[in-house]
């Protein structure tokens, strides 16, 4: 039996900049898949920044009541954020939620916080390396979050240009300063975290994923250029300044798991890439004795359908989820486990077909173990003769050929160096023996070939977590 540990990994947020409360609320709600732990909005006017942040999903706070607190006549620009903690204190969800601020009058209402008349505010997607923040006096910070430290670095020590030149890690960030009319948007030179420029009702806006625009009547204008700063003016126009030349190292996990399947990220369709990964799986694991192919909802659906098509094996929607939430976004290990066990079930009409049959379950990744434990329990209970778990992401968290433990370093994904990686120090056969079912991983060559087919070469992808080089060695 495998350990009682969480399967899915956590990434930390989605960000939005827009010019109406309605738009910023709608956009960030469409990015809910990027974080459900907490949400927040900063409203920016002439010489004024007001913030509200709350526990739970975006819709936890009704927009009608947000209008009562944030009178739209006072503001010209808004920033919003949804979060899952990768830094900070997971027992202090509300305090650590974005936007982070400097100054302001704080009203803590238990399940939400109102901060009026702030001096500065930030929303940030990514993770920063601590050595880049050494100038910051952490005693001034209200939290342990790297995002707040970045805000203090900007406010007290440096400029947006110097941040782009000198801060290591991943960031798509927006900063508002009480004495500056523009909202300042930056994307790190490696472009690890996504960010796009959009257009809605005659004004420009910024979103983590283009899906937020397309679902809400906006238009996508292009990805934010890595290494550039964008000055979002109050009138809805913007100016762009390229500060450093891009050194592209996108996080491959954005396509494999993190992004919405309907998004197009850095010019590449998430749907098309996952479909191609399914084709590679069919080449590497052509199990012709299978009776059915299915997937663990919801990311691997496109890959599973294509895998089944190529091998001419019936595809079935065997598993279902009551809620669209992602288990990894629970605040504690117990909550994440509960989310899996109270949310993933077998379709009763399909279950009767699989007794005594051989089933392949396509998954995006296998990090720690809880999802596959639930999967095996359900399949065993349904009388499946044999099950195979096939991942379109290679082993994560391994010990590299250089003897160094792999994890997510600066990529904004909650995979720390000593996390409970099921693949660490184990071969696929040893993992299979531990889990109690056949476990298979796409080869690294196969995955990189899929990315290369869409113009994303291995050298432009951060893959430290699966054994690749440390892209932050030289900053």
ABEGO torsion letter per residue (X at the ends): XBBBBBABBBBAEBBBBBABAAAAAAAAAAAAAAEAABBBBBBBBBGBBBBBBBBEBAAABBAAAAAAABBAAABABBBBBBBBBABEBAABAAAABOBBBBEEBBBBAGABBBBBGBABBBBBBEBBBAAAAAABBAAABABABAAAAAAAAAAAABBAAAAAAABBEBBBBBBBBAABABBBBBBBAAGABBBBBBBBGGBBBBBABAAAAAAAGBBBAEBBBBGBBBBBBAAGBBBBBBABBBBBBBBAAAAAAABBAABBBGGBBAAAAAAAAAAAAAAABBBAABABBBBBOAAAAAAAAAAAAAAGBBBBBABBBABABBAAABABAAAAAAAAAAABBBBAAAAAAABGBBBBBBBABBAAGAAAAAAAAAAAAAGBABBBBBBABBBBGBBBAAGBBBBBBGAGBBBBAABBBAABGBBAAAAAAAAGBBBBBBBAAAAAAAAAAAGBBAAABBAAAAGBBBAAAAX
